[in-house]
Amino acid sequence: MSALISQNRIQELLSCQDNCPTLAELPEEIRDSAEDLFTFGFGLLSEFEIRHRQYEIVCAHIPSRVCPFCGCENLEAPGAPQEDLDHYIPRSKYPFAAANLRNLAPMGGRCNKAYKKAQDLLRKNSGGRRRAPDPYNAVGIVVSLDNSIVDEMTPGPLVAEWIVDFVGENEIIQTWNDVFHVRERWIRDVLDEKTFRQWIGDFRRYCVAAKLEFETDQDVVDAVKQYQQYVSGYGFRDRGFLKAAVFGFLVRRADSGCSRMLPILRDAVGFPQP
């Protein structure tokens, strides 16, 4: 009974305020029965459309319908053949939590199947406990690109190496990144030269649509600041949080006197080079 109760204290388990045994630590004679019973219970959530109704509610609170674990991958619409709602702590290790709605988290297919898989968010590979993000009680994470390396000596891509930092990084953020490989995926899949150039083009079109006028370099930098504030309001939509981090990085490098930054920004807005 204590294992049944403790495996369902999801919030306390994720914050390391409680602990629970895994299936392998339960008496051998009850393991198969526990798995079968709660797998059956999980099936009833679909049969009675409880899981579907939960997914509808979840999606209603994520207007952009983007995976909250990577901020990039789209979630399936409610009613899709296989809705993106699955076990957060694995039922293969914690079968008593298999039918707990609190243990069903919205998660994109790649985050779930390619990265999280059956990883145990409660335990490190060494077996020690760790704190993990709570999908229903999460706090925002601030992304910084300020330590990225600019190539000021040679022509070619402006940013020689993107470096993603999480402001105030702690064990919860480390667990999230370790499980979902977020830093690696953002650098590989989003912060590439092609996307960077597309975003510079978006900035150019914004300046044209807003009829901004430029007489000095400071006008150019101010336009970048204005655009950063604009895209930061996108949140997850169109990866706005990463786009805002990129333009915040450009502003700070321009303010610090980076030799390649202002010429690129001048070109972007059509302001003549000196």
Rosetta blueprint (number, residue, H / E / L):
1 M L
2 S H
3 A H
4 L H
5 I H
6 S H
7 Q H
8 N L
9 R L
10 I H
11 Q H
12 E H
13 L H
14 L H
15 S L
16 C L
17 Q L
18 D L
19 N L
20 C L
21 P L
22 T L
23 L H
24 A H
25 E H
26 L L
27 P L
28 E H
29 E H
30 I H
31 R H
32 D H
33 S H
34 A H
35 E H
36 D H
37 L H
38 F H
39 T H
40 F H
41 G H
42 F H
43 G H
44 L H
45 L H
46 S H
47 E H
48 F L
49 E L
50 I H
51 R H
52 H H
53 R H
54 Q H
55 Y H
56 E H
57 I H
58 V H
59 C H
60 A H
61 H L
62 I L
63 P L
64 S L
65 R L
66 V E
67 C L
68 P L
69 F L
70 C L
71 G L
72 C L
73 E L
74 N E
75 L L
76 E L
77 A L
78 P L
79 G L
80 A L
81 P L
82 Q L
83 E L
84 D L
85 L E
86 D E
87 H E
88 Y L
89 I L
90 P L
91 R L
92 S L
93 K L
94 Y L
95 P H
96 F H
97 A H
98 A L
99 A L
100 N L
101 L H
102 R H
103 N H
104 L E
105 A E
106 P E
107 M L
108 G L
109 G H
110 R H
111 C H
112 N H
113 K H
114 A H
115 Y H
116 K H
117 K L
118 A L
119 Q L
120 D L
121 L L
122 L L
123 R E
124 K L
125 N L
126 S L
127 G L
128 G L
129 R E
130 R L
131 R L
132 A L
133 P L
134 D L
135 P L
136 Y L
137 N L
138 A L
139 V L
140 G L
141 I L
142 V L
143 V E
144 S E
145 L L
146 D L
147 N L
148 S L
149 I E
150 V E
151 D L
152 E L
153 M L
154 T L
155 P L
156 G L
157 P L
158 L L
159 V E
160 A E
161 E E
162 W L
163 I L
164 V L
165 D E
166 F E
167 V L
168 G L
169 E L
170 N L
171 E H
172 I H
173 I H
174 Q H
175 T H
176 W H
177 N H
178 D H
179 V H
180 F H
181 H L
182 V H
183 R H
184 E H
185 R H
186 W H
187 I H
188 R H
189 D H
190 V L
191 L L
192 D L
193 E H
194 K H
195 T H
196 F H
197 R H
198 Q H
199 W H
200 I H
201 G H
202 D H
203 F H
204 R H
205 R H
206 Y H
207 C H
208 V H
209 A H
210 A L
211 K L
212 L L
213 E L
214 F L
215 E L
216 T L
217 D H
218 Q H
219 D H
220 V H
221 V H
222 D H
223 A H
224 V H
225 K H
226 Q H
227 Y H
228 Q H
229 Q H
230 Y H
231 V H
232 S H
233 G L
234 Y L
235 G L
236 F L
237 R H
238 D H
239 R H
240 G H
241 F H
242 L H
243 K H
244 A H
245 A H
246 V H
247 F H
248 G H
249 F H
250 L H
251 V H
252 R H
253 R H
254 A H
255 D H
256 S L
257 G L
258 C L
259 S L
260 R L
261 M H
262 L H
263 P H
264 I H
265 L H
266 R H
267 D H
268 A H
269 V H
270 G L
271 F L
272 P L
273 Q L
274 P L
